[in-house]
C-alpha cells in the first residue's frame, strides 16, 4: 500500500512532463505562445505560489535552528555554484543557479508524508521554512537580476521591491508576523482573496511541468550529455555541502534521529526548482531552455529513484 501511495505522488509529475513532450511532438503551440505562458507564470503565478507557501508556514521558535542551517546550505550552494561553474566550464548562464534549490513543496512533502506519515513532518517543515525564505528572499531576486543581466543599483532594487514577487512576500510575512493571518482568512473578503491567490498559484506547477516537457529535446546526444553533466555536478555539490553542514551544525542540535535523517535526505535528494526553469525560459535562449528542461526531467527521475532506494535500504541503515 505504501508503494501504491508513492507511485500516486510521483506519477502526476511524470505524466505532466510526458504530456508536454507529446504536445511538442505535435507542434501544438507556437514558440510565442510558450513564451507568453512562461512569462505569465514567472511574473504573476509564481508570486502567488510563494504567497500561499509563506502564509502557510508554521513559524515556531524551535524551527529556527534547522531553518537557519537550511538557509545556510542553500547560500553556500549558491556561492559555490558561481565559483565552480567556471571551473567546470559550463557555458550556460543559468548553471550557477542550478544547485541551490530543492523541490520542498513540490516533491519532498508528498514523498515524505506518504512513507513516514504527516505526523512525523516536524523536521521537514522546519527545514522547509529556511528553504522557502531563501527561495523568496534570495534565490528569486538573484535569478531574475542575473539572468536578465541587470545591475543591482538602487533604482533596480526599488523596482524589484515593488514587483509582484516582493509584494506577495511582504504581504504574507506581514500577515504572519502581525498574527492576523487567521483573522483575515476568517473574513469573507480576506478568505476569498487568499483562496483566489492560492488557486492562481496552484496553476503554476502544472503549467511549468507541461512547458518543461514541451522543451525537452532528447534527440541530440550533445544536449543530453550537457544536461547529465549539470545533474551530476548538482548532486556532487549538494551532497558534499549539505552533509557537511548537517554533520557540524545540525546533528549536534538533533542527534541521530530517524525522522530527521529521513527528512534531510528527502529534501536534498529531490530535483531543482521549477521556478528556475520558468525564468530560464523567459530570459534565456531556446537552447538554454531545452538543456534546463532535459536536466530537470533527468534530475526528477534520479531524485525519485534515490528516494525509493533510501526507503528500501532503511532496514539495513537502522538495523
DRENVEX-441003 format. One record per residue: residue in one letter; z, y negated, x negated of N, C-alpha, C, O in turn. Coordinates in steps of 0.02 Angstrom, whole numbers, padded with zeros to 5 digits, always signed. Layout:
AZYXZYXZYXZYX/...
This chain:
X+00000+00060-00042+00000+00000+00000+00000-00063-00044-00034-00111-00027/X+00037-00062-00099+00040-00119-00144-00029-00133-00173-00049-00191-00178/X-00066-00080-00192-00133-00088-00218-00180-00118-00166-00222-00159-00182/X-00172-00096-00103-00214-00123-00049-00202-00198-00040-00249-00236-00031/X-00139-00219-00044-00124-00290-00038-00151-00329-00097-00174-00386-00089/X-00149-00299-00156-00175-00332-00216-00250-00343-00209-00276-00397-00226/X-00285-00292-00185-00357-00298-00175-00372-00352-00124-00420-00390-00132/X-00331-00356-00072-00342-00406-00020-00333-00477-00048-00366-00523-00025/X-00288-00485-00096-00277-00551-00126-00334-00571-00172-00352-00630-00175/X-00362-00522-00207-00412-00535-00258-00483-00538-00229-00524-00578-00252/X-00497-00498-00179-00565-00489-00154-00598-00554-00131-00657-00564-00145/X-00563-00598-00095-00596-00660-00072-00624-00702-00130-00677-00732-00123/X-00589-00704-00186-00613-00742-00244-00680-00714-00267-00728-00751-00278/X-00682-00648-00276-00743-00616-00300-00800-00624-00250-00856-00638-00269/X-00785-00614-00186-00838-00617-00135-00866-00687-00127-00926-00695-00117/X-00824-00738-00133-00849-00807-00127-00894-00824-00187-00945-00858-00178/X-00876-00801-00247-00919-00812-00305-00985-00775-00297-01039-00802-00311/X-00982-00713-00273-01043-00674-00261-01086-00708-00208-01148-00709-00214/X-01055-00734-00156-01092-00769-00103-01130-00829-00132-01188-00840-00115/X-01096-00868-00175-01129-00925-00206-01187-00903-00250-01239-00935-00251/X-01178-00847-00286-01231-00820-00329-01291-00798-00287-01348-00809-00306/X-01277-00767-00230-01330-00745-00184-01368-00805-00156-01430-00803-00150/X-01333-00859-00139-01366-00919-00115-01411-00949-00169-01466-00973-00154/X-01388-00946-00231-01429-00972-00286-01494-00933-00292-01547-00962-00302/X-01490-00866-00287-01550-00825-00293-01600-00839-00237-01660-00828-00246/X-01575-00863-00181-01619-00880-00125-01640-00954-00127-01676-00977-00083/X-01616-00990-00179-01631-01062-00186-01613-01099-00122-01652-01140-00096/X-01553-01084-00097-01533-01110-00032-01520-01185-00033-01535-01219+00016/X-01493-01210-00088-01478-01282-00094-01520-01313-00149-01539-01280-00198/X-01535-01376-00141-01565-01414-00196-01510-01433-00245-01450-01432-00228/X-01529-01451-00306-01480-01472-00356-01443-01534-00333-01384-01542-00347/X-01478-01579-00298-01447-01640-00272-01392-01623-00221-01340-01656-00220/X-01404-01573-00180-01354-01553-00130-01292-01525-00164-01236-01541-00146/X-01302-01482-00215-01246-01453-00251-01206-01508-00286-01144-01507-00285/X-01241-01556-00315-01207-01612-00347-01167-01654-00297-01111-01676-00311/X-01196-01664-00237-01161-01702-00185-01098-01667-00162-01046-01699-00153/X-01102-01601-00153-01043-01562-00133-00990-01566-00188-00930-01574-00173/X-01011-01559-00250-00965-01561-00306-00929-01628-00311-00869-01632-00323/X-00967-01682-00300-00937-01749-00302-00887-01759-00246-00833-01788-00257/X-00903-01734-00186-00856-01738-00130-00792-01701-00147-00737-01727-00134/X-00798-01642-00176-00739-01602-00193-00696-01637-00246-00636-01645-00237/X-00728-01660-00300-00690-01689-00356-00660-01756-00338-00604-01772-00360/X-00696-01797-00299-00672-01865-00284-00619-01866-00229-00572-01906-00232/X-00627-01823-00177-00585-01830-00118-00546-01767-00098-00488-01772-00077/X-00577-01709-00103-00544-01648-00079-00490-01624-00127-00437-01602-00106/X-00504-01627-00193-00454-01605-00242-00391-01649-00239-00336-01621-00242/X-00397-01716-00233-00336-01755-00223-00295-01733-00162-00234-01737-00163/X-00329-01711-00109-00293-01684-00050-00257-01620-00068-00201-01609-00044/X-00288-01578-00109-00255-01516-00131-00193-01532-00173-00141-01501-00163/X-00199-01580-00218-00142-01599-00260-00086-01627-00217-00027-01611-00229/X-00102-01668-00167-00051-01695-00121-00014-01638-00087+00047-01638-00084/X-00052-01590-00060-00021-01534-00024+00024-01494-00071+00078-01472-00051/X+00001-01484-00133+00041-01446-00181+00105-01483-00199+00159-01453-00199/X+00100-01548-00214+00158-01587-00234+00209-01594-00178+00270-01590-00189/X+00185-01604-00117+00231-01614-00061+00267-01549-00044+00320-01549-00013/X+00237-01493-00064+00268-01428-00050+00312-01402-00107+00344-01350-00099/X+00314-01438-00164+00355-01415-00220+00429-01418-00202+00453-01465-00171/X+00464-01366-00222+00536-01363-00212+00571-01388-00275+00585-01349-00320/X+00583-01453-00279+00611-01484-00339+00686-01476-00341+00723-01509-00304/X+00710-01431-00385+00781-01418-00392+00802-01429-00465+00762-01418-00510/X+00864-01450-00476+00887-01462-00545+00881-01400-00590+00866-01406-00649/X+00893-01341-00561+00890-01280-00602+00819-01263-00624+00810-01220-00667/X+00769-01295-00593+00699-01282-00611+00677-01323-00672+00626-01308-00702/X+00716-01374-00689+00692-01424-00736+00677-01395-00806+00627-01413-00836/X+00719-01349-00831+00709-01321-00897+00644-01283-00903+00605-01295-00949/X+00632-01236-00857+00571-01197-00859+00510-01240-00844+00456-01229-00872/X+00518-01288-00799+00463-01333-00783+00444-01373-00845+00384-01382-00860/X+00494-01399-00881+00480-01439-00941+00446-01396-00995+00401-01420-01029/X+00467-01334-01002+00436-01289-01052+00363-01274-01034+00320-01272-01078/X+00350-01264-00970+00281-01252-00948+00238-01313-00961+00181-01307-00984/X+00265-01372-00945+00229-01435-00959+00214-01440-01034+00160-01460-01054/X+00264-01422-01076+00255-01424-01149+00201-01375-01172+00159-01392-01214/X+00200-01315-01144+00149-01265-01161+00079-01294-01149+00035-01289-01191/X+00070-01324-01091+00004-01350-01074-00014-01410-01116-00072-01420-01133/X+00035-01451-01133+00023-01508-01177+00001-01484-01246-00045-01513-01276/X+00035-01433-01272+00016-01404-01337-00054-01374-01334-00093-01382-01381/X-00070-01340-01280-00136-01310-01272-00190-01363-01269-00245-01354-01295/X-00175-01419-01236-00224-01473-01233-00236-01502-01303-00294-01512-01323/X-00182-01514-01340-00190-01540-01408-00226-01492-01454-00271-01512-01491/X-00207-01428-01451-00239-01378-01493-00312-01366-01472-00354-01349-01513/X-00325-01376-01407-00394-01370-01383-00439-01419-01419-00494-01402-01441/X-00417-01481-01424-00457-01533-01458-00461-01518-01533-00513-01531-01564/X-00406-01492-01563-00406-01480-01635-00450-01421-01654-00486-01424-01704/X-00448-01367-01615-00483-01306-01634-00554-01301-01607-00594-01261-01633/X-00571-01340-01556-00640-01337-01529-00690-01355-01584-00744-01325-01588/X-00673-01404-01625-00718-01422-01680-00718-01368-01734-00770-01354-01764/X-00659-01338-01746-00655-01286-01797-00699-01226-01780-00731-01197-01824/X-00701-01208-01715-00741-01151-01693-00812-01171-01674-00852-01130-01650/X-00829-01235-01684-00897-01260-01673-00922-01250-01601-00978-01229-01590/X-00878-01267-01554-00900-01266-01484-00940-01330-01470-00916-01385-01482/X-01000-01321-01445-01042-01380-01434-01033-01411-01365-01058-01465-01352/X-00997-01377-01320-00986-01403-01253-00930-01455-01254-00876-01443-01280/X-00943-01512-01225-00894-01566-01224-00831-01546-01187-00776-01570-01204/X-00837-01502-01137-00778-01484-01097-00733-01433-01131-00678-01421-01107/X-00755-01404-01187-00719-01349-01219-00645-01365-01233-00603-01323-01218/X-00627-01424-01260-00556-01437-01274-00511-01435-01213-00451-01424-01219/X-00540-01445-01153-00500-01446-01092-00491-01376-01063-00451-01366-01017/X-00528-01329-01089-00532-01263-01057-00468-01221-01061-00453-01185-01014/X-00429-01225-01116-00372-01179-01121-00309-01199-01083-00265-01157-01074/X-00303-01261-01059-00236-01286-01042-00220-01286-00968-00171-01318-00948/X-00258-01252-00926-00242-01249-00854-00244-01176-00831-00287-01137-00852/X-00198-01159-00786-00194-01092-00759-00208-01094-00683-00211-01147-00653/X-00216-01036-00654-00228-01032-00582-00163-01019-00546-00153-00965-00517/X-00117-01067-00548-00050-01057-00520-00052-01042-00444-00032-00988-00422/X-00074-01090-00405-00075-01079-00333-00131-01035-00310-00126-01001-00259/X-00185-01035-00349-00246-01001-00328-00242-00925-00336-00265-00888-00293/X-00212-00902-00392-00209-00831-00406-00138-00806-00422-00119-00752-00399/X-00100-00844-00460-00034-00819-00483+00013-00806-00424+00045-00754-00422/X+00016-00852-00376+00061-00843-00319+00042-00781-00278+00086-00740-00265/X-00021-00774-00255-00037-00715-00215-00029-00649-00253-00006-00600-00224/X-00047-00648-00318-00040-00586-00356+00033-00567-00365+00053-00510-00353/X+00074-00616-00386+00144-00602-00400+00181-00582-00335+00218-00533-00334/X+00170-00620-00282+00206-00606-00219+00186-00539-00190+00227-00505-00159/X+00123-00518-00200+00100-00454-00175+00137-00396-00208+00156-00347-00175/X+00147-00401-00274+00178-00345-00311+00253-00351-00313+00288-00300-00307/X+00280-00411-00323+00352-00419-00336+00390-00450-00278+00452-00452-00280/X+00356-00474-00227+00390-00499-00168+00403-00574-00170+00417-00602-00223/X+00398-00606-00112+00411-00678-00106+00483-00696-00125+00496-00751-00148/X+00529-00649-00114+00599-00663-00127+00615-00668-00202+00669-00691-00221/X+00568-00648-00245+00579-00649-00318+00536-00702-00353+00523-00697-00413/X+00514-00752-00316+00467-00801-00344+00501-00862-00374+00467-00911-00391/X+00567-00861-00383+00602-00920-00408+00577-00942-00476+00566-01002-00486/X+00570-00896-00523+00547-00914-00590+00475-00940-00589+00459-00989-00622/X+00432-00907-00551+00362-00929-00547+00358-00999-00516+00318-01040-00539/X+00398-01011-00465+00399-01078-00434+00422-01131-00484+00394-01186-00486/X+00474-01114-00523+00499-01161-00574+00444-01180-00623+00435-01239-00638/X+00409-01130-00648+00355-01144-00695+00298-01180-00660+00264-01222-00690/X+00287-01165-00596+00235-01198-00559+00245-01272-00551+00197-01311-00548/X+00308-01293-00547+00323-01365-00543+00296-01400-00605+00263-01452-00600/X+00311-01372-00664+00287-01401-00726+00211-01400-00731+00180-01448-00753/X+00182-01344-00708+00109-01337-00710+00075-01390-00667+00028-01423-00689/X+00098-01399-00605+00066-01445-00560+00075-01518-00581+00031-01559-00572/X+00134-01534-00609+00145-01601-00635+00098-01616-00693+00071-01671-00698/X+00088-01567-00736+00042-01576-00792-00030-01586-00767-00065-01630-00791/X-00050-01545-00719-00119-01549-00693-00131-01618-00661-00182-01650-00674/X-00083-01640-00620-00093-01703-00585-00085-01765-00629-00123-01813-00622/X-00036-01764-00674-00020-01824-00712-00055-01829-00780-00064-01884-00806/X-00076-01772-00808-00107-01773-00874-00178-01745-00873-00226-01779-00891/X-00185-01683-00851-00248-01648-00858-00305-01681-00820-00359-01693-00849/X-00295-01697-00756-00349-01725-00716-00370-01795-00740-00430-01807-00745/X-00323-01841-00754-00345-01906-00780-00381-01900-00848-00432-01933-00859/X-00354-01858-00893-00386-01849-00959-00455-01819-00951-00503-01841-00983/X-00462-01769-00907-00526-01736-00897-00578-01784-00870-00635-01785-00894/X-00559-01825-00822-00607-01872-00793-00629-01925-00844-00688-01939-00851/X-00581-01953-00880-00597-02005-00930-00638-01976-00987-00687-02006-01009/X-00618-01917-01011-00651-01887-01069-00722-01864-01051-00769-01878-01088/X-00729-01829-00995-00795-01803-00977-00844-01858-00956-00904-01851-00965/X-00817-01912-00930-00860-01969-00912-00875-02014-00972-00917-02058-00969/X-00839-02002-01028-00850-02041-01088-00823-02112-01083-00849-02158-01115/X-00771-02122-01042-00744-02189-01033-00689-02203-01084-00658-02157-01111/X-00679-02266-01098-00624-02286-01142-00563-02300-01098-00568-02327-01043/X-00505-02281-01124-00443-02287-01084-00411-02355-01094-00354-02361-01116/X-00449-02409-01077-00422-02476-01081-00382-02494-01020-00380-02456-00972/X-00349-02553-01020-00308-02574-00964-00346-02576-00898-00319-02557-00846/X-00409-02599-00900-00449-02603-00839-00462-02534-00810-00456-02523-00750/X-00480-02486-00855-00494-02419-00831-00431-02384-00807-00432-02347-00758/X-00375-02396-00840-00312-02366-00818-00293-02392-00749-00271-02354-00706/X-00302-02459-00738-00289-02487-00672-00334-02458-00619-00312-02446-00563/X-00397-02448-00637-00445-02418-00589-00424-02347-00571-00427-02327-00512/X-00402-02308-00621-00380-02240-00608-00317-02238-00565-00310-02194-00523/X-00273-02286-00576-00211-02287-00537-00224-02300-00463-00183-02282-00420/X-00281-02330-00447-00299-02344-00378-00348-02292-00350-00371-02298-00293/X-00363-02241-00390-00409-02188-00367-00375-02144-00316-00313-02142-00313/X-00414-02107-00274-00383-02061-00225-00335-02011-00257-00284-01993-00226/X-00350-01989-00318-00306-01941-00352-00236-01969-00361-00188-01937-00340/X-00231-02028-00392-00165-02055-00405-00130-02080-00342-00069-02076-00337/X-00169-02105-00295-00139-02125-00231-00104-02065-00198-00049-02071-00173/X-00138-02007-00199-00110-01947-00168-00049-01922-00207+00001-01901-00178/X-00053-01925-00274+00004-01902-00315+00065-01946-00302+00120-01921-00289/X+00056-02012-00306+00112-02058-00296+00141-02052-00226+00202-02056-00217/X+00098-02044-00176+00121-02037-00107+00163-01975-00099+00217-01977-00069/X+00139-01918-00126+00176-01856-00120+00243-01859-00156+00294-01837-00130/X+00243-01887-00217+00305-01892-00255+00354-01940-00221+00415-01928-00222/X+00328-01994-00191+00372-02041-00156+00407-02006-00098+00467-02015-00087/X+00369-01968-00059+00398-01931-00002+00451-01882-00026+00502-01871+00007/X+00438-01851-00084+00485-01802-00112+00548-01837-00138+00604-01820-00118/X+00539-01886-00181+00596-01916-00216+00639-01959-00170+00699-01966-00181/X+00608-01987-00119+00647-02027-00071+00681-01983-00018+00721-02008+00022/X+00666-01918-00020+00698-01872+00026+00677-01880+00099+00714-01862+00144/X+00616-01906+00110+00593-01918+00179+00535-01872+00198+00504-01882+00251/X+00520-01823+00156+00464-01778+00170+00471-01745+00238+00425-01746+00279/X+00529-01714+00250+00538-01677+00312+00539-01724+00372+00514-01707+00426/X+00569-01783+00364+00572-01831+00419+00503-01855+00438+00486-01860+00498/X+00461-01870+00388+00393-01892+00402+00352-01836+00433+00314-01847+00481/X+00360-01775+00407+00323-01717+00434+00341-01703+00506+00301-01676+00544/X+00402-01720+00526+00426-01704+00593+00397-01752+00646+00398-01736+00705/X+00372-01810+00625+00342-01856+00674+00271-01835+00690+00239-01801+00651/X+00248-01854+00749+00180-01835+00770+00128-01865+00724+00081-01831+00704/X+00135-01929+00707+00086-01963+00665+00089-01936+00593+00038-01917+00565/X+00149-01934+00565+00156-01910+00496+00135-01837+00489+00100-01820+00442/X+00157-01795+00536+00138-01725+00533+00064-01715+00541+00034-01672+00508/X+00033-01755+00585-00040-01750+00594-00079-01770+00533-00128-01737+00515/X-00056-01824+00500-00090-01846+00439-00083-01794+00383-00131-01778+00348/X-00022-01768+00374-00010-01718+00322-00050-01655+00335-00078-01625+00289/X-00054-01634+00398-00094-01574+00415-00168-01586+00401-00203-01541+00378/X-00192-01646+00416-00262-01662+00403-00277-01660+00329-00328-01632+00308/X-00233-01690+00288-00242-01688+00216-00241-01616+00190-00280-01598+00147/X-00196-01575+00218-00191-01505+00198-00255-01467+00214-00278-01427+00174/X-00284-01480+00272-00346-01446+00292-00404-01468+00247-00446-01426+00229/X-00407-01532+00230-00459-01555+00184-00451-01522+00116-00501-01502+00085/X-00389-01518+00092-00377-01486+00027-00394-01412+00028-00417-01385-00022/X-00383-01380+00085-00397-01308+00090-00470-01291+00084-00488-01235+00067/X-00514-01340+00098-00585-01328+00092-00608-01326+00020-00657-01293+00003/X-00571-01361-00024-00595-01372-00093-00604-01307-00132-00655-01298-00165/X-00555-01262-00128-00560-01200-00167-00620-01158-00146-00655-01130-00188/X-00632-01155-00080-00689-01117-00054-00755-01146-00080-00798-01109-00104/X-00762-01212-00075-00823-01244-00097-00833-01237-00172-00889-01226-00195/X-00779-01242-00211-00785-01236-00283-00807-01166-00303-00850-01157-00346/X-00777-01115-00272-00796-01046-00288-00869-01032-00272-00904-00998-00309/X-00892-01059-00215-00962-01050-00197-01008-01084-00247-01059-01056-00267/X-00990-01146-00268-01031-01181-00317-01027-01148-00386-01075-01150-00424/X-00969-01119-00403-00964-01081-00465-01014-01023-00464-01051-01013-00512/X-01015-00986-00409-01062-00931-00402-01134-00956-00405-01178-00922-00433/X-01146-01015-00376-01214-01043-00374-01238-01061-00444-01298-01061-00457/X-01191-01077-00488-01209-01099-00555-01207-01043-00607-01222-01055-00665/X-01190-00982-00587-01188-00927-00635-01259-00907-00654-01302-00898-00611/X-01269-00899-00720-01334-00876-00745-01320-00822-00797-01308-00837-00856/X-01322-00759-00775-01307-00703-00819-01371-00673-00849-01368-00620-00880/X-01428-00706-00838-01491-00679-00863-01508-00703-00933-01558-00682-00963/X-01465-00747-00960-01477-00774-01027-01423-00749-01074-01365-00770-01069/X-01440-00703-01122-01389-00675-01166-01352-00727-01207-01293-00720-01220/X-01387-00780-01227-01354-00832-01267-01299-00868-01227-01246-00882-01253/X-01313-00881-01163-01263-00913-01120-01204-00868-01107-01147-00890-01104/X-01218-00803-01099-01164-00755-01088-01119-00751-01150-01058-00751-01144/X-01150-00748-01209-01111-00745-01271-01068-00808-01279-01011-00804-01300/X-01097-00866-01263-01060-00928-01269-01000-00930-01221-00946-00953-01239/X-01012-00905-01161-00957-00903-01112-00903-00854-01133-00843-00869-01127/X-00922-00796-01159-00874-00746-01182-00833-00774-01241-00773-00761-01246/X-00865-00813-01283-00831-00843-01340-00778-00893-01316-00723-00897-01344/X-00795-00931-01265-00747-00978-01236-00686-00942-01208-00629-00963-01218/X-00699-00887-01172-00644-00849-01141-00599-00818-01194-00538-00821-01188/X-00629-00789-01246-00590-00758-01300-00547-00810-01335-00488-00798-01349/X-00576-00868-01349-00539-00923-01382-00482-00947-01337-00427-00960-01361/X-00496-00952-01272-00444-00974-01225-00384-00927-01226-00327-00950-01229/X-00397-00862-01222-00342-00814-01221-00305-00813-01288-00244-00804-01289/X-00340-00821-01343-00307-00823-01408-00257-00880-01411-00200-00870-01433/X-00278-00939-01390-00234-00997-01390-00176-00988-01341-00118-01000-01357/X-00193-00966-01280-00143-00961-01227-00087-00913-01246-00028-00930-01240/X-00104-00853-01267-00052-00803-01279-00010-00820-01341+00050-00809-01341/X-00042-00848-01393-00003-00865-01453+00044-00924-01439+00103-00921-01458/X+00019-00977-01408+00061-01035-01394+00114-01020-01341+00172-01036-01350/X+00093-00989-01286+00139-00978-01230+00196-00932-01249+00254-00947-01233/X+00181-00877-01283+00236-00831-01301+00278-00859-01358+00337-00840-01365/X+00250-00904-01398+00291-00939-01448+00344-00983-01415+00402-00980-01433/X+00322-01023-01366+00369-01066-01330+00419-01024-01290+00478-01041-01286/X+00395-00970-01261+00439-00926-01223+00494-00897-01267+00553-00896-01248/X+00475-00875-01326+00524-00843-01371+00577-00893-01395+00636-00877-01395/X+00555-00952-01414+00601-01000-01445+00639-01043-01394+00695-01064-01407/X+00610-01056-01335+00641-01102-01288+00660-01071-01221+00714-01084-01195/X+00616-01030-01194+00627-01006-01125+00673-00945-01123+00716-00940-01080/X+00663-00899-01170+00705-00839-01170+00779-00856-01179+00821-00825-01146/X+00798-00904-01223+00869-00922-01227+00897-00950-01162+00957-00944-01149/X+00855-00980-01120+00878-01005-01055+00889-00949-01005+00937-00949-00966/X+00843-00901-01007+00840-00850-00953+00865-00782-00977+00897-00745-00939/X+00849-00765-01040+00862-00698-01064+00805-00652-01047+00753-00675-01022/X+00813-00588-01060+00760-00540-01044+00766-00518-00971+00793-00464-00956/X+00742-00560-00928+00744-00547-00856+00678-00517-00833+00624-00542-00851/X+00681-00464-00795+00621-00428-00772+00574-00474-00735+00514-00476-00750/X+00599-00510-00685+00555-00551-00643+00530-00613-00680+00475-00637-00667/X+00570-00639-00726+00546-00695-00766+00487-00673-00810+00437-00708-00813/X+00494-00617-00844+00440-00592-00887+00376-00579-00847+00321-00594-00869/X+00385-00550-00787+00327-00536-00744+00294-00600-00721+00233-00606-00720/X+00335-00649-00701+00309-00713-00678+00272-00750-00734+00219-00779-00723/X+00301-00748-00794+00270-00782-00851+00202-00752-00867+00153-00788-00876/X+00199-00686-00871+00135-00653-00886+00084-00666-00832+00026-00679-00846/X+00105-00664-00769+00059-00675-00714+00028-00745-00719-00032-00752-00710/X+00069-00795-00733+00044-00863-00737-00007-00872-00793-00061-00897-00781/X+00011-00851-00854-00033-00867-00911-00094-00822-00914-00142-00838-00949/X-00093-00765-00880-00150-00718-00884-00207-00737-00839-00263-00712-00847/X-00196-00781-00791-00248-00795-00742-00296-00849-00765-00281-00889-00810/X-00355-00849-00735-00411-00891-00758-00396-00965-00752-00347-00985-00721/X-00439-01005-00782-00429-01077-00787-00439-01115-00722-00446-01085-00669/X-00440-01180-00728-00437-01224-00671-00503-01229-00634-00556-01239-00665/X-00501-01222-00568-00561-01234-00527-00578-01308-00528-00636-01327-00518/X-00527-01350-00539-00538-01422-00541-00584-01440-00599-00628-01482-00592/X-00573-01408-00657-00614-01423-00715-00687-01407-00702-00731-01444-00722/X-00700-01351-00667-00769-01333-00651-00801-01386-00607-00861-01401-00615/X-00763-01415-00561-00790-01468-00519-00807-01529-00560-00859-01560-00550/X-00764-01547-00608-00777-01605-00650-00836-01593-00696-00877-01638-00707/X-00842-01533-00723-00898-01517-00767-00964-01522-00729-01013-01549-00754/X-00964-01497-00667-01024-01501-00626-01044-01573-00611-01103-01589-00607/X-00994-01617-00603-01008-01686-00586-01027-01727-00648-01074-01768-00644/X-00992-01718-00703-01001-01762-00761-01040-01731-00818-01062-01767-00863/X-01049-01665-00818-01084-01631-00872-01156-01617-00855-01181-01636-00802/X-01190-01583-00901-01260-01564-00889-01262-01500-00847-01211-01467-00836/X-01322-01483-00824-01330-01422-00785-01313-01361-00828-01283-01314-00803/X-01332-01363-00892-01316-01307-00936-01241-01301-00947-01214-01246-00950/X-01206-01359-00954-01134-01358-00960-01103-01322-00900-01058-01280-00907/X-01127-01340-00841-01101-01310-00779-01113-01236-00776-01071-01198-00752/X-01172-01214-00800-01188-01142-00800-01142-01104-00848-01117-01050-00831/X-01132-01132-00907-01087-01099-00956-01016-01095-00929-00983-01044-00935/X-00993-01151-00900-00925-01153-00872-00917-01104-00814-00866-01071-00808/X-00968-01098-00772-00965-01052-00715-00965-00980-00739-00929-00938-00712/X-01007-00964-00789-01006-00897-00818-00936-00881-00845-00909-00827-00833/X-00908-00928-00883-00842-00917-00913-00789-00909-00859-00744-00868-00866/X-00794-00949-00806-00746-00944-00751-00747-00874-00720-00695-00844-00709/X-00807-00849-00705-00814-00783-00674-00788-00728-00721-00752-00684-00699/X-00806-00731-00785-00783-00682-00833-00707-00684-00839-00674-00632-00840/X-00680-00746-00844-00608-00754-00851-00570-00729-00790-00516-00701-00796/X-00599-00740-00731-00567-00716-00669-00561-00640-00669-00509-00613-00651/X-00614-00606-00689-00614-00533-00690-00564-00508-00742-00526-00462-00729/X-00565-00538-00802-00519-00517-00855-00447-00530-00835-00403-00488-00846/X-00434-00588-00805-00367-00605-00783-00339-00555-00733-00281-00534-00739/X-00379-00536-00685-00357-00487-00635-00347-00418-00667-00301-00382-00649/X-00392-00400-00714-00385-00336-00748-00321-00334-00790-00286-00283-00792/X-00305-00389-00824-00243-00393-00863-00181-00386-00819-00133-00352-00837/X-00183-00417-00761-00126-00413-00716-00116-00341-00691-00060-00316-00691/X-00170-00309-00671-00166-00239-00647-00140-00194-00703-00099-00150-00691/X-00165-00204-00764-00142-00164-00822-00068-00175-00834-00031-00128-00847/X-00045-00238-00830+00025-00254-00840+00069-00218-00789+00120-00189-00806/X+00047-00220-00726+00086-00186-00673+00088-00111-00685+00140-00079-00675/X+00033-00082-00707+00031-00010-00721+00076+00010-00779+00103+00065-00781/X+00083-00036-00828+00123-00021-00887+00197-00038-00880+00237-00024-00924/X+00216-00069-00823+00286-00089-00813+00336-00032-00822+00388-00043-00852/X+00322+00028-00796+00371+00082-00806+00384+00097-00879+00439+00116-00898/X+00332+00090-00922+00340+00102-00994+00375+00044-01027+00417+00054-01071/X+00358-00018-01006+00388-00077-01037+00462-00084-01023+00499-00111-01064/X+00483-00060-00965+00553-00069-00945+00591-00003-00937+00642+00001-00902/X+00565+00048-00971+00600+00114-00967+00658+00115-01016+00694+00165-01021/
